[in-house]
Amino acid sequence: MDSPLFPVVLVLFFVLFFVLLIGGLIVATIVSRKREQERTRMLTGTATMFGWQFSEVAGLNWIPNLETFPLFSHGHSKEIRNAMYGEMEGVKTAVFDYKYVTGQGKNRQTHNQSVVYFEPRDLNLPHFSLRPEGVMHKLISAFGYQDIDFGQRPTFSSRYLLRGPDEPAIRTLFSDALLGFYEMNEGSSTDGGGNQLFIFRQNYRLPPQEIQAYVNWALQLKRLFSNRW
């Protein structure tokens, strides 16, 4: 025969489990908020070091034409945070955190990345999108999905998915030096068009201590694009 205390113990067990679950969620939220506050504080210091302006939150209209670039055309719940901006080498430059969400419910996925942005006055790029090439990209490319390859650069072609509406102009843009740079820096992503250039690593938010080195690296890439026009 079951003990008369069994239902009471069972109820207490579920109450305790619920309290621990809610408590854990509250603690996780507090820890996450403190980490974000600390990140903002450190990035404010980085902006000051650069002699730049800083905004904790920026609207999606902060940079013109965002919706025309693939990174910003996907998903929902889009946010730009920790935006620092100024000039480097006489070029309008910005660094910011960008977050967006794809899917709903159990399929919901949040994407976070740091983005370096350049807006050189004399740049005139064809619109293009470059991403590291995954297994799925290779499969769908076999069925006609656009992937601009370069026969003289098989390493680049095997590592990257390059797309855009004006393929001849993109082929002219991607010089041997530019292709070689991407080969040596595997995992980079870039969106470009007109005088706008966005450089990032997908789903990677730079730690504050890496910002300066990454911006300097991105400047090297920007110079390669600028030298073509």
C-alpha positions, 0 to 999 in steps of 0.5 A, spaced: 500 500 500 502 506 498 504 511 503 499 517 505 505 521 504 507 519 497 502 525 494 505 530 498 512 528 497 511 528 490 508 535 490 513 538 494 518 535 489 515 538 483 515 545 487 522 544 489 524 543 481 520 549 479 523 553 484 530 551 482 528 552 475 526 559 475 531 561 480 536 558 475 533 562 469 533 568 473 541 567 475 542 566 468 539 572 466 542 576 471 549 574 469 548 575 462 546 582 463 552 583 467 556 580 461 553 585 456 554 591 461 561 589 462 562 588 454 559 595 453 563 598 458 569 595 455 567 597 448 566 604 450 573 604 452 575 602 445 572 607 442 575 612 446 582 609 445 580 610 437 578 617 438 571 615 436 563 616 438 560 611 441 552 609 441 550 603 446 544 602 441 543 604 434 537 604 429 537 600 423 537 606 419 544 608 422 547 606 416 544 607 409 542 601 404 543 596 410 537 592 407 540 591 400 546 587 403 545 579 405 547 579 412 542 584 414 536 581 409 535 575 413 531 573 419 527 578 424 528 581 431 534 585 428 539 589 433 545 594 432 548 595 439 555 597 441 556 602 435 563 605 435 564 610 429 569 615 426 575 615 421 581 611 419 585 613 414 580 618 412 575 613 411 568 613 414 569 607 419 564 603 424 564 597 428 558 594 431 555 588 434 549 585 430 544 580 432 538 577 428 534 571 429 531 566 424 526 561 425 520 560 431 519 556 437 524 550 437 527 552 431 529 559 433 536 561 432 540 567 434 546 570 430 551 574 433 557 577 430 561 583 430 561 587 423 567 592 421 564 597 416 568 602 411 565 607 407 570 610 402 568 616 398 571 613 392 569 606 392 564 603 387 564 596 388 559 591 384 554 588 389 557 581 392 556 576 398 562 572 400 561 566 405 565 560 407 563 555 403 559 549 407 557 542 405 550 544 403 553 550 399 557 545 395 551 540 394 546 546 391 551 549 387 551 542 383 544 544 381 545 551 379 546 555 385 550 561 383 558 560 386 563 564 382 569 560 382 576 561 379 580 556 376 587 559 377 585 559 385 582 552 386 583 553 394 579 560 394 574 556 390 573 550 395 573 555 401 568 560 399 561 561 396 562 568 392 555 570 389 552 577 386 548 579 380 554 582 375 559 576 375 563 579 370 564 585 374 565 581 380 571 577 377 574 583 375 574 586 382 577 579 385 584 580 383 589 575 384 592 579 390 585 579 393 583 572 392 590 570 396 588 574 402 582 570 403 585 564 402 590 566 407 584 568 412 580 562 412 573 563 415 572 571 413 565 573 410 564 580 406 558 584 403 560 589 398 556 594 394 557 601 391 562 605 396 560 600 402 564 594 405 562 590 411 567 585 414 565 580 419 566 572 421 559 569 421 556 568 428 562 571 432 562 576 436 569 579 437 572 580 445 573 587 446 581 586 446 581 583 439 577 589 436 583 593 435 587 587 431 581 585 427 580 593 425 587 593 423 586 586 419 580 589 416 583 595 413 588 591 409 582 588 406 579 594 405 586 597 401 585 591 396 578 593 394 580 600 394 586 599 389 582 596 384 578 602 383 
